[in-house]
Amino acid sequence: MSATAPVVRDESPVSESLRHVTVTSKKFPTVFTFMTVVLGLIMLLAPREGETKFRFAADTDFFAIPSVAVPAMPLAWVCLAILVVLTVLSWVLFLQERRTPWALGVLFGLAFLAGFLGWGGAGSVSDFPVVRLVSSSVLLAVPILFGALGGAIGERAGVINIAIEGQLLGSAFVAAVVGSITKNPWAGLLAALLAGALVALVLGIFTITYRVNQVIVGVVLNVLVLGLTTFLFTQVLVPNTSQLNQTVRFPAIRIPVLSEIPIIGPALFRQSIIVYLMYLAVPLVWFALYRTRWGLRLRAVGEHPLAADTVGIKVERVRYRAVLVAGAIVGFGGAYYTLVAVSQFNRNMTAGAGFIALAAVIFGKWDPVRAAMAALLFGFASALEGAMSVVGSPVPSQFMLMLPYVVTLFAVAGLVGRSRAPAASGVAYVKE
């Protein structure tokens, strides 16, 4: 007689149906429909004649890629037809209770971009600078990306960092002052890291130790840093510009061979040291979060602090360390403004980049690599305004300046899909 226990299988219709439940969302097909209608209306209401020329290479590249001239409106109509097909396919998948794959979304975005650029550059005497667009996208994404990395670390530990904007602005100010006094960009960079960590420390004291609402503290810190830097800029920096607000910027460093690759060479490998540190920061943060004991404890504290405390993890200590590290990382982004982009501090020069970084964290689902990709998307949206002005696009410049924020709204509200923040994010821990 076998001692093996009998296997019980629940083959009821109810259990079978529950096993195959698939949750679908209208977000992708809805956004696809809206964007298709927008491009169609643009083409119908403001048709343009002529060709659009795309330039893909610089004079110093290994080999020259010839510029490509395409008929503007035929290109736009072909892209519109592709958008219609992809939109219909997305709705069909939704009706079949299947999800729209991300590859379809990427293809849709490329088709929309090609159609819009083709329409916008029609009849221009200037070539559309693809190299400049890619390079500007990387540069404009730098502070957003560092801010997103800091935000992801903080939220993984259970602290919502609404104060990214204040950390960026404060570190940019301190980097400008210290860099101007010492005439050394490295000293300015170090000061920026300390400034970002200092703002983060204030955030930690109120949210971790005194358990004040994290969102309120973050908003107050943003307003406080904005007011403080504006006052000091007006009263101290403006009267003493040459001594306190004239930094020595980090020079661009060309990586041999790599910097001569067409399109990506000038964009990625002719940059300053802060940009190269950004390339390293993304994999390092990912490795630290998912492949180290520190990262395991940090994520445990952000998901279930009581369980983490039960096994001997000091919840408050882990959160403080995470917040301080996150603030220092955000400081790199603030230093970029006054040690790379320009050589002076200006009031409110971050212009909401911290809030876009926070959106990148959500869009990237609290993952450093995905958040970095989201930051590049927002950087591209910002760079598009400059590229369109080069070719004399009829789109009003005011609208193009709004584009990064519009993309942010669509990305978070329309395309983020199902996501779940760390369970203890925003929840103060009270040791029992």
VOPAGU-2260 file (C-alpha; in pm, 1 decimal, decimal comma):
REM VOPAGU-2260
SITE   aa  ch    i         X         Y         Z
SITE  MET   A    0       0,0       0,0       0,0
SITE  SER   A    1     146,2     334,8    -100,4
SITE  ALA   A    2     202,4     592,1     168,3
SITE  THR   A    3     179,8     875,9     -78,3
SITE  ALA   A    4     -95,2    1121,2       4,7
SITE  PRO   A    5    -364,0    1161,6    -259,5
SITE  VAL   A    6    -337,9    1465,4    -487,1
SITE  VAL   A    7    -645,8    1682,5    -484,0
SITE  ARG   A    8    -711,4    1891,4    -793,9
SITE  ASP   A    9    -970,3    2162,6    -799,1
SITE  GLU   A   10   -1107,7    2147,7   -1149,9
SITE  SER   A   11   -1414,4    2359,7   -1088,0
SITE  PRO   A   12   -1502,1    2628,5   -1343,5
SITE  VAL   A   13   -1461,1    2899,7   -1080,8
SITE  SER   A   14   -1102,4    2809,3    -994,5
SITE  GLU   A   15   -1014,5    2768,3   -1362,3
SITE  SER   A   16   -1149,8    3113,4   -1447,5
SITE  LEU   A   17    -966,6    3272,2   -1156,6
SITE  ARG   A   18    -640,7    3115,2   -1270,4
SITE  HIS   A   19    -654,9    3290,4   -1608,4
SITE  VAL   A   20    -772,4    3638,0   -1510,9
SITE  THR   A   21    -591,1    3905,6   -1710,3
SITE  VAL   A   22    -618,6    4273,0   -1622,6
SITE  THR   A   23    -611,2    4502,4   -1923,6
SITE  SER   A   24    -615,5    4878,9   -1944,6
SITE  LYS   A   25    -745,7    5133,9   -2191,9
SITE  LYS   A   26    -447,4    5361,3   -2138,1
SITE  PHE   A   27    -240,9    5256,4   -2438,7
SITE  PRO   A   28    -523,8    5255,6   -2696,8
SITE  THR   A   29    -662,3    5581,3   -2558,2
SITE  VAL   A   30    -327,3    5758,7   -2578,2
SITE  PHE   A   31    -266,7    5611,7   -2924,9
SITE  THR   A   32    -602,3    5744,1   -3042,4
SITE  PHE   A   33    -538,0    6092,1   -2904,6
SITE  MET   A   34    -191,2    6121,0   -3056,8
SITE  THR   A   35    -313,0    5993,2   -3395,3
SITE  VAL   A   36    -591,8    6252,4   -3398,1
SITE  VAL   A   37    -344,6    6527,3   -3302,8
SITE  LEU   A   38    -107,2    6447,4   -3589,7
SITE  GLY   A   39    -397,3    6412,9   -3832,5
SITE  LEU   A   40    -538,7    6753,3   -3737,2
SITE  ILE   A   41    -197,6    6916,5   -3768,8
SITE  MET   A   42    -154,7    6780,4   -4120,2
SITE  LEU   A   43    -507,7    6869,5   -4230,3
SITE  LEU   A   44    -521,1    7219,7   -4082,6
SITE  ALA   A   45    -163,1    7327,3   -4160,6
SITE  PRO   A   46     -27,3    7134,6   -4461,7
SITE  ARG   A   47     325,5    7224,8   -4571,3
SITE  GLU   A   48     510,4    7182,1   -4897,5
SITE  GLY   A   49     870,8    7096,2   -4967,9
SITE  GLU   A   50    1126,6    6851,4   -4843,3
SITE  THR   A   51    1271,9    6785,7   -4500,2
SITE  LYS   A   52    1646,9    6724,8   -4482,3
SITE  PHE   A   53    1793,5    6513,5   -4202,5
SITE  ARG   A   54    2163,7    6544,4   -4117,5
SITE  PHE   A   55    2312,7    6238,4   -3943,0
SITE  ALA   A   56    2687,2    6306,9   -3917,7
SITE  ALA   A   57    2941,1    6563,8   -3803,1
SITE  ASP   A   58    3257,2    6667,5   -3986,9
SITE  THR   A   59    3485,8    6481,2   -3743,1
SITE  ASP   A   60    3313,8    6140,8   -3764,9
SITE  PHE   A   61    3489,9    5830,0   -3895,1
SITE  PHE   A   62    3282,5    5837,4   -4209,3
SITE  ALA   A   63    3024,0    6072,8   -4348,0
SITE  ILE   A   64    2659,4    5971,3   -4354,2
SITE  PRO   A   65    2495,0    6170,6   -4632,5
SITE  SER   A   66    2201,1    6391,2   -4547,1
SITE  VAL   A   67    1864,7    6249,1   -4644,4
SITE  ALA   A   68    1596,0    6463,3   -4807,3
SITE  VAL   A   69    1241,3    6325,4   -4804,7
SITE  PRO   A   70     910,9    6477,6   -4925,6
SITE  ALA   A   71     758,3    6618,2   -4609,6
SITE  MET   A   72     386,6    6555,5   -4651,6
SITE  PRO   A   73     412,1    6207,3   -4808,0
SITE  LEU   A   74     634,7    6105,8   -4514,1
SITE  ALA   A   75     385,5    6250,2   -4267,6
SITE  TRP   A   76      90,3    6072,6   -4435,0
SITE  VAL   A   77     272,3    5738,6   -4434,9
SITE  CYS   A   78     351,4    5780,1   -4066,1
SITE  LEU   A   79     -10,6    5873,8   -3996,4
SITE  ALA   A   80    -126,1    5555,2   -4171,5
SITE  ILE   A   81     111,6    5354,3   -3950,2
SITE  LEU   A   82     -30,4    5525,9   -3643,0
SITE  VAL   A   83    -385,2    5437,2   -3747,4
SITE  VAL   A   84    -290,4    5070,9   -3794,5
SITE  LEU   A   85    -113,0    5055,7   -3458,2
SITE  THR   A   86    -406,3    5227,0   -3284,6
SITE  VAL   A   87    -655,0    4979,1   -3430,1
SITE  LEU   A   88    -427,8    4691,5   -3330,8
SITE  SER   A   89    -406,4    4826,2   -2974,9
SITE  TRP   A   90    -786,7    4843,6   -2949,4
SITE  VAL   A   91    -819,3    4490,0   -3088,1
SITE  LEU   A   92    -577,0    4363,5   -2824,3
SITE  PHE   A   93    -777,1    4542,6   -2556,8
SITE  LEU   A   94   -1105,4    4388,5   -2673,8
SITE  GLN   A   95    -936,4    4049,4   -2665,8
SITE  GLU   A   96    -830,9    4123,0   -2305,4
SITE  ARG   A   97    -465,6    4126,9   -2404,2
SITE  ARG   A   98    -213,1    4392,8   -2313,7
SITE  THR   A   99     -52,8    4623,5   -2566,5
SITE  PRO   A  100     318,2    4529,5   -2572,2
SITE  TRP   A  101     575,0    4799,1   -2504,0
SITE  ALA   A  102     738,9    4727,0   -2839,6
SITE  LEU   A  103     418,6    4846,8   -3005,1
SITE  GLY   A  104     434,7    5165,7   -2799,2
SITE  VAL   A  105     795,9    5228,7   -2901,3
SITE  LEU   A  106     707,9    5175,5   -3268,8
SITE  PHE   A  107     413,8    5412,4   -3232,0
SITE  GLY   A  108     636,2    5678,7   -3075,1
SITE  LEU   A  109     895,8    5651,9   -3352,3
SITE  ALA   A  110     629,0    5677,0   -3623,4
SITE  PHE   A  111     468,6    5980,1   -3457,7
SITE  LEU   A  112     807,5    6147,7   -3417,9
SITE  ALA   A  113     905,9    6084,8   -3781,0
SITE  GLY   A  114     576,4    6223,4   -3907,3
SITE  PHE   A  115     590,3    6530,3   -3683,3
SITE  LEU   A  116     953,0    6608,0   -3767,9
SITE  GLY   A  117     887,8    6556,4   -4136,0
SITE  TRP   A  118     597,0    6800,6   -4124,2
SITE  GLY   A  119     782,4    7052,3   -3904,7
SITE  GLY   A  120    1096,8    7067,5   -4121,0
SITE  ALA   A  121     921,7    7099,6   -4456,5
SITE  GLY   A  122    1075,9    7358,7   -4686,3
SITE  SER   A  123    1350,3    7457,3   -4441,6
SITE  VAL   A  124    1684,4    7572,8   -4580,6
SITE  SER   A  125    1856,4    7412,2   -4280,9
SITE  ASP   A  126    1904,7    7040,8   -4233,0
SITE  PHE   A  127    1736,0    6885,6   -3933,1
SITE  PRO   A  128    2028,1    6826,9   -3689,5
SITE  VAL   A  129    1980,3    6468,7   -3569,6
SITE  VAL   A  130    2322,1    6467,8   -3398,5
SITE  ARG   A  131    2241,8    6785,4   -3210,1
SITE  LEU   A  132    1901,8    6648,1   -3106,8
SITE  VAL   A  133    2055,3    6331,3   -2961,4
SITE  SER   A  134    2334,0    6523,2   -2785,4
SITE  SER   A  135    2094,6    6779,0   -2636,6
SITE  SER   A  136    1865,3    6501,4   -2518,1
SITE  VAL   A  137    2149,5    6347,0   -2317,6
SITE  LEU   A  138    2260,8    6679,1   -2170,8
SITE  LEU   A  139    1912,6    6793,6   -2071,3
SITE  ALA   A  140    1844,8    6456,3   -1911,1
SITE  VAL   A  141    2146,7    6474,4   -1677,1
SITE  PRO   A  142    1989,0    6660,2   -1379,2
SITE  ILE   A  143    1659,7    6475,0   -1426,7
SITE  LEU   A  144    1838,9    6140,7   -1427,4
SITE  PHE   A  145    2041,4    6210,9   -1113,2
SITE  GLY   A  146    1724,4    6336,7    -945,7
SITE  ALA   A  147    1537,4    6022,9   -1049,2
SITE  LEU   A  148    1811,6    5798,2    -909,7
SITE  GLY   A  149    1796,9    5981,0    -577,3
SITE  GLY   A  150    1417,8    5962,3    -574,2
SITE  ALA   A  151    1420,8    5589,6    -647,7
SITE  ILE   A  152    1662,9    5518,0    -361,4
SITE  GLY   A  153    1459,1    5722,9    -115,0
SITE  GLU   A  154    1127,2    5564,8    -204,2
SITE  ARG   A  155    1273,9    5215,1    -200,5
SITE  ALA   A  156    1360,2    5288,1     162,3
SITE  GLY   A  157    1010,5    5419,1     233,9
SITE  VAL   A  158    1073,9    5795,9     214,4
SITE  ILE   A  159     895,8    5995,2     -55,6
SITE  ASN   A  160    1140,7    6259,7    -174,5
SITE  ILE   A  161     927,0    6547,3    -297,6
SITE  ALA   A  162    1225,6    6773,9    -220,4
SITE  ILE   A  163    1427,1    6672,3    -529,1
SITE  GLU   A  164    1365,5    7017,0    -676,4
SITE  GLY   A  165    1503,7    7183,7    -365,4
SITE  GLN   A  166    1805,6    6953,9    -359,7
SITE  LEU   A  167    1885,9    7032,5    -723,2
SITE  LEU   A  168    1847,6    7406,5    -672,0
SITE  GLY   A  169    2039,6    7415,9    -344,8
SITE  SER   A  170    2330,3    7210,8    -476,7
SITE  ALA   A  171    2347,3    7425,6    -792,1
SITE  PHE   A  172    2370,3    7738,2    -576,5
SITE  VAL   A  173    2639,0    7599,0    -345,2
SITE  ALA   A  174    2838,5    7461,0    -640,3
SITE  ALA   A  175    2835,3    7805,9    -800,5
SITE  VAL   A  176    2952,7    7983,9    -486,0
SITE  VAL   A  177    3224,7    7735,8    -385,9
SITE  GLY   A  178    3337,5    7685,6    -745,3
SITE  SER   A  179    3365,3    8062,6    -792,3
SITE  ILE   A  180    3560,9    8118,8    -470,9
SITE  THR   A  181    3806,4    7833,5    -525,3
SITE  LYS   A  182    3815,5    7851,7    -906,7
SITE  ASN   A  183    3810,2    7473,5    -889,4
SITE  PRO   A  184    3513,5    7279,5   -1032,8
SITE  TRP   A  185    3600,1    6974,0    -824,2
SITE  ALA   A  186    3556,9    7174,6    -505,2
SITE  GLY   A  187    3223,9    7299,9    -636,8
SITE  LEU   A  188    3117,6    6942,6    -713,7
SITE  LEU   A  189    3205,5    6822,1    -364,8
SITE  ALA   A  190    3017,2    7114,1    -211,7
SITE  ALA   A  191    2714,7    7031,3    -426,8
SITE  LEU   A  192    2710,8    6674,2    -295,9
SITE  LEU   A  193    2721,6    6802,1      61,9
SITE  ALA   A  194    2445,0    7052,8      -9,1
SITE  GLY   A  195    2220,6    6784,5    -157,6
SITE  ALA   A  196    2288,1    6561,3     143,5
SITE  LEU   A  197    2217,3    6852,0     380,8
SITE  VAL   A  198    1872,3    6915,3     232,4
SITE  ALA   A  199    1812,8    6540,8     249,3
SITE  LEU   A  200    1918,8    6540,0     616,2
SITE  VAL   A  201    1658,2    6804,3     697,4
SITE  LEU   A  202    1401,7    6593,2     511,5
SITE  GLY   A  203    1507,3    6288,0     712,3
SITE  ILE   A  204    1494,6    6463,6    1049,4
SITE  PHE   A  205    1135,8    6574,8    1002,1
SITE  THR   A  206    1004,1    6263,6     827,1
SITE  ILE   A  207    1198,0    5982,0     993,5
SITE  THR   A  208    1262,5    6111,7    1345,8
SITE  TYR   A  209     960,4    6337,9    1399,2
SITE  ARG   A  210     730,6    6151,2    1156,5
SITE  VAL   A  211     591,2    6460,1     985,5
SITE  ASN   A  212     396,1    6398,1     665,1
SITE  GLN   A  213     658,5    6336,9     396,5
SITE  VAL   A  214     477,2    6516,3     115,4
SITE  ILE   A  215     424,1    6830,4     323,4
SITE  VAL   A  216     788,3    6839,9     434,8
SITE  GLY   A  217     907,9    6797,4      76,6
SITE  VAL   A  218     689,9    7080,6     -51,6
SITE  VAL   A  219     798,7    7310,1     231,2
SITE  LEU   A  220    1166,2    7234,6     163,6
SITE  ASN   A  221    1122,8    7316,8    -205,7
SITE  VAL   A  222     967,2    7653,4    -120,7
SITE  LEU   A  223    1228,0    7721,2     147,2
SITE  VAL   A  224    1525,3    7649,9     -80,8
SITE  LEU   A  225    1371,0    7852,3    -364,6
SITE  GLY   A  226    1314,3    8151,5    -137,7
SITE  LEU   A  227    1656,1    8125,7      27,0
SITE  THR   A  228    1852,6    8093,8    -297,2
SITE  THR   A  229    1653,3    8376,0    -459,7
SITE  PHE   A  230    1724,8    8605,9    -164,3
SITE  LEU   A  231    2095,4    8521,6    -157,1
SITE  PHE   A  232    2120,6    8553,4    -534,0
SITE  THR   A  233    1970,6    8902,8    -527,1
SITE  GLN   A  234    2147,1    9029,6    -217,0
SITE  VAL   A  235    2484,0    8853,6    -235,8
SITE  LEU   A  236    2562,5    8707,3    -578,0
SITE  VAL   A  237    2442,6    8990,7    -802,0
SITE  PRO   A  238    2655,6    9259,4    -629,7
SITE  ASN   A  239    2959,1    9024,6    -629,0
SITE  THR   A  240    2924,6    8835,4    -953,5
SITE  SER   A  241    3293,2    8810,4   -1041,1
SITE  GLN   A  242    3389,4    8680,5    -696,7
SITE  LEU   A  243    3091,6    8459,4    -605,2
SITE  ASN   A  244    2908,7    8370,0    -924,4
SITE  GLN   A  245    3161,7    8300,5   -1199,1
SITE  THR   A  246    3260,4    7934,6   -1200,3
SITE  VAL   A  247    3521,6    7741,1   -1393,8
SITE  ARG   A  248    3330,5    7474,4   -1582,3
SITE  PHE   A  249    3433,7    7113,6   -1636,2
SITE  PRO   A  250    3577,9    7078,3   -1987,8
SITE  ALA   A  251    3446,4    6830,0   -2240,8
SITE  ILE   A  252    3655,1    6513,6   -2262,4
SITE  ARG   A  253    3671,7    6323,8   -2589,4
SITE  ILE   A  254    3696,9    5947,4   -2562,0
SITE  PRO   A  255    3934,1    5829,6   -2838,3
SITE  VAL   A  256    3771,0    5628,1   -3115,5
SITE  LEU   A  257    3429,2    5622,5   -2948,4
SITE  SER   A  258    3381,1    5996,0   -2992,5
SITE  GLU   A  259    3415,4    5958,9   -3371,3
SITE  ILE   A  260    3123,8    5716,5   -3412,9
SITE  PRO   A  261    2851,8    5887,6   -3619,4
SITE  ILE   A  262    2545,9    6016,0   -3432,5
SITE  ILE   A  263    2616,5    5858,7   -3090,5
SITE  GLY   A  264    2984,2    5955,2   -3071,6
SITE  PRO   A  265    2935,3    6331,3   -3032,4
SITE  ALA   A  266    2630,7    6276,0   -2812,7
SITE  LEU   A  267    2775,9    6027,3   -2565,9
SITE  PHE   A  268    3153,6    6047,3   -2575,2
SITE  ARG   A  269    3238,2    6418,2   -2600,5
SITE  GLN   A  270    3101,8    6514,2   -2263,2
SITE  SER   A  271    3214,6    6641,7   -1924,7
SITE  ILE   A  272    3311,3    6426,6   -1629,3
SITE  ILE   A  273    2966,2    6466,4   -1468,7
SITE  VAL   A  274    2801,1    6309,6   -1774,1
SITE  TYR   A  275    3044,5    6019,2   -1764,4
SITE  LEU   A  276    2969,9    5978,2   -1392,9
SITE  MET   A  277    2603,5    5958,4   -1489,3
SITE  TYR   A  278    2680,3    5660,6   -1714,3
SITE  LEU   A  279    2839,8    5488,0   -1415,3
SITE  ALA   A  280    2576,4    5592,6   -1163,6
SITE  VAL   A  281    2288,9    5403,5   -1326,0
SITE  PRO   A  282    2445,3    5053,1   -1319,1
SITE  LEU   A  283    2604,9    5119,9    -979,3
SITE  VAL   A  284    2274,2    5218,8    -821,5
SITE  TRP   A  285    2104,7    4918,2    -979,9
SITE  PHE   A  286    2377,2    4687,2    -849,2
SITE  ALA   A  287    2364,1    4841,6    -502,6
SITE  LEU   A  288    1986,1    4802,8    -479,5
SITE  TYR   A  289    1954,2    4449,9    -612,9
SITE  ARG   A  290    2289,0    4277,6    -557,8
SITE  THR   A  291    2417,8    4395,8    -219,3
SITE  ARG   A  292    2323,9    4340,2     145,3
SITE  TRP   A  293    2269,9    4715,8     182,3
SITE  GLY   A  294    2020,2    4713,5    -102,6
SITE  LEU   A  295    1837,1    4411,6      36,4
SITE  ARG   A  296    1798,8    4579,4     374,3
SITE  LEU   A  297    1693,2    4905,7     212,7
SITE  ARG   A  298    1422,1    4736,5       8,1
SITE  ALA   A  299    1307,4    4535,3     309,4
SITE  VAL   A  300    1266,7    4855,4     509,3
SITE  GLY   A  301    1065,8    5009,7     226,0
SITE  GLU   A  302     835,4    4709,1     190,3
SITE  HIS   A  303     780,5    4587,4     546,6
SITE  PRO   A  304     969,5    4781,2     813,8
SITE  LEU   A  305     816,8    4582,8    1100,4
SITE  ALA   A  306     943,6    4254,8     957,2
SITE  ALA   A  307    1283,1    4412,9     892,3
SITE  ASP   A  308    1297,1    4536,9    1251,8
SITE  THR   A  309    1205,0    4190,7    1375,8
SITE  VAL   A  310    1515,3    4037,3    1215,4
SITE  GLY   A  311    1741,8    4303,5    1363,4
SITE  ILE   A  312    1757,0    4569,8    1089,3
SITE  LYS   A  313    1769,5    4924,8    1227,4
SITE  VAL   A  314    1488,2    5081,5    1026,5
SITE  GLU   A  315    1560,4    5445,9    1102,2
SITE  ARG   A  316    1933,6    5404,1    1046,6
SITE  VAL   A  317    1879,9    5239,0     707,3
SITE  ARG   A  318    1635,9    5510,6     604,4
SITE  TYR   A  319    1870,1    5789,4     710,4
SITE  ARG   A  320    2157,1    5638,6     515,2
SITE  ALA   A  321    1938,5    5591,9     209,0
SITE  VAL   A  322    1811,9    5950,9     222,6
SITE  LEU   A  323    2163,7    6093,3     262,2
SITE  VAL   A  324    2302,5    5884,6     -24,6
SITE  ALA   A  325    2006,3    5985,4    -240,3
SITE  GLY   A  326    2062,3    6353,5    -159,2
SITE  ALA   A  327    2429,4    6332,6    -254,8
SITE  ILE   A  328    2339,6    6168,0    -586,0
SITE  VAL   A  329    2088,4    6443,6    -658,4
SITE  GLY   A  330    2371,2    6688,1    -583,6
SITE  PHE   A  331    2549,4    6569,6    -898,9
SITE  GLY   A  332    2249,7    6689,7   -1097,9
SITE  GLY   A  333    2252,4    7028,5    -926,9
SITE  ALA   A  334    2625,0    7070,8    -987,7
SITE  TYR   A  335    2566,7    7006,7   -1357,5
SITE  TYR   A  336    2374,6    7334,0   -1388,4
SITE  THR   A  337    2653,9    7563,8   -1268,9
SITE  LEU   A  338    2966,1    7360,0   -1341,7
SITE  VAL   A  339    2881,5    7227,7   -1688,9
SITE  ALA   A  340    2572,7    7381,5   -1849,3
SITE  VAL   A  341    2648,3    7745,0   -1757,1
SITE  SER   A  342    2906,0    7918,5   -1538,8
SITE  GLN   A  343    2663,4    8116,0   -1323,4
SITE  PHE   A  344    2372,9    8054,6   -1090,2
SITE  ASN   A  345    2038,4    8207,4   -1180,1
SITE  ARG   A  346    1725,3    8216,4    -970,5
SITE  ASN   A  347    1500,3    7911,0   -1011,0
SITE  MET   A  348    1730,0    7776,7   -1282,6
SITE  THR   A  349    1611,1    7418,0   -1229,5
SITE  ALA   A  350    1266,4    7517,1   -1365,8
SITE  GLY   A  351    1080,0    7217,2   -1227,3
SITE  ALA   A  352    1337,1    6950,9   -1320,5
SITE  GLY   A  353    1299,5    6796,1    -975,0
SITE  PHE   A  354     929,8    6735,6   -1028,9
SITE  ILE   A  355     999,4    6581,8   -1369,0
SITE  ALA   A  356    1256,8    6358,9   -1197,2
SITE  LEU   A  357     988,7    6250,8    -951,2
SITE  ALA   A  358     763,1    6168,3   -1246,1
SITE  ALA   A  359    1049,1    5967,3   -1398,1
SITE  VAL   A  360    1066,7    5762,7   -1077,9
SITE  ILE   A  361     697,0    5678,5   -1105,1
SITE  PHE   A  362     714,1    5619,6   -1480,7
SITE  GLY   A  363    1013,7    5392,4   -1423,8
SITE  LYS   A  364     823,8    5200,7   -1153,7
SITE  TRP   A  365    1085,2    5276,9    -887,4
SITE  ASP   A  366    1357,2    5096,9   -1080,1
SITE  PRO   A  367    1683,1    5290,8   -1145,1
SITE  VAL   A  368    1731,2    5166,2   -1502,8
SITE  ARG   A  369    1372,4    5235,1   -1605,2
SITE  ALA   A  370    1381,2    5571,3   -1431,2
SITE  ALA   A  371    1696,0    5656,8   -1629,3
SITE  MET   A  372    1519,6    5569,7   -1954,9
SITE  ALA   A  373    1226,7    5788,4   -1851,6
SITE  ALA   A  374    1466,9    6074,5   -1777,8
SITE  LEU   A  375    1613,9    6040,8   -2127,1
SITE  LEU   A  376    1262,1    6058,0   -2269,8
SITE  PHE   A  377    1194,5    6383,2   -2086,1
SITE  GLY   A  378    1535,1    6516,2   -2191,8
SITE  PHE   A  379    1447,5    6439,4   -2552,5
SITE  ALA   A  380    1120,0    6627,2   -2516,9
SITE  SER   A  381    1311,9    6931,0   -2391,8
SITE  ALA   A  382    1571,8    6907,7   -2671,0
SITE  LEU   A  383    1306,2    6891,0   -2939,1
SITE  GLU   A  384    1222,6    7258,0   -2889,1
SITE  GLY   A  385    1573,1    7368,6   -2987,3
SITE  ALA   A  386    1590,2    7135,3   -3285,0
SITE  MET   A  387    1255,6    7253,6   -3420,8
SITE  SER   A  388    1360,2    7617,4   -3390,8
SITE  VAL   A  389    1669,6    7546,4   -3603,8
SITE  VAL   A  390    1459,5    7433,3   -3899,3
SITE  GLY   A  391    1207,3    7712,7   -3856,4
SITE  SER   A  392     912,5    7499,3   -3749,8
SITE  PRO   A  393     575,6    7679,1   -3750,3
SITE  VAL   A  394     496,3    7536,6   -3405,6
SITE  PRO   A  395     492,5    7826,1   -3154,7
SITE  SER   A  396     797,1    7822,5   -2928,7
SITE  GLN   A  397     571,8    7860,2   -2623,9
SITE  PHE   A  398     408,4    7528,8   -2704,5
SITE  MET   A  399     743,2    7356,7   -2754,2
SITE  LEU   A  400     858,0    7485,2   -2415,1
SITE  MET   A  401     550,0    7317,7   -2266,2
SITE  LEU   A  402     634,9    6986,0   -2431,4
SITE  PRO   A  403     846,0    6830,2   -2150,0
SITE  TYR   A  404     566,2    6885,9   -1900,1
SITE  VAL   A  405     300,2    6757,3   -2140,8
SITE  VAL   A  406     508,7    6445,4   -2201,2
SITE  THR   A  407     542,4    6405,1   -1824,9
SITE  LEU   A  408     165,5    6413,7   -1778,4
SITE  PHE   A  409     104,5    6165,4   -2059,1
SITE  ALA   A  410     379,5    5934,1   -1940,5
SITE  VAL   A  411     259,8    5915,0   -1580,7
SITE  ALA   A  412    -115,5    5934,0   -1638,3
SITE  GLY   A  413    -137,4    5751,6   -1967,9
SITE  LEU   A  414     146,1    5505,0   -2012,4
SITE  VAL   A  415     273,6    5404,5   -1671,5
SITE  GLY   A  416      29,7    5114,6   -1662,6
SITE  ARG   A  417      -1,9    4898,7   -1354,1
SITE  SER   A  418     260,0    4983,6   -1096,9
SITE  ARG   A  419     298,8    4951,0    -724,2
SITE  ALA   A  420     508,8    5174,2    -506,5
SITE  PRO   A  421     704,5    5017,6    -217,9
SITE  ALA   A  422     444,8    4919,5      39,6
SITE  ALA   A  423     582,9    5138,3     318,7
SITE  SER   A  424     662,0    5439,3      98,3
SITE  GLY   A  425     540,7    5752,3     272,4
SITE  VAL   A  426     459,1    5566,7     595,0
SITE  ALA   A  427     646,1    5667,4     910,0
SITE  TYR   A  428     767,2    5374,7    1116,6
SITE  VAL   A  429     682,7    5364,9    1484,4
SITE  LYS   A  430     878,3    5102,5    1676,6
SITE  GLU   A  431     645,9    4901,7    1896,1
